[in-house]
């Protein structure tokens, strides 16, 4: 399977090249349960990554296995 990417949260970082994820805002936007579930997954199933384009950053969940993606959608389908 090619990896499937789901954008979770976008923000701007104008201060430095240091990437600082605004976790309280991420938790408020997508939910603490979802963040915790994603962070507890083994890296061969899925990972959280940050994409950077100029000053715009995006927190992305990358899924590497079909069962992980299915599990995610069953838990947090929108």
BELRADA-V632406 format. One record per pair of residues at least 24 apart in sequence whose ideal C-beta (glycine too) atoms are under 6 Angstrom apart, sorted by the first residue. I is the first residue (numbers start at 1). J is the second residue. Records with the same first field share a line. If there is no record, write none. Layout:
I: J  J
//
This chain:
1: 66
3: 62  64
4: 63  69
5: 60  62
6: 61
7: 58  60
8: 59  61
9: 59
10: 58
11: 57
12: 55  56
13: 55  57
14: 55
19: 50
34: 76
//
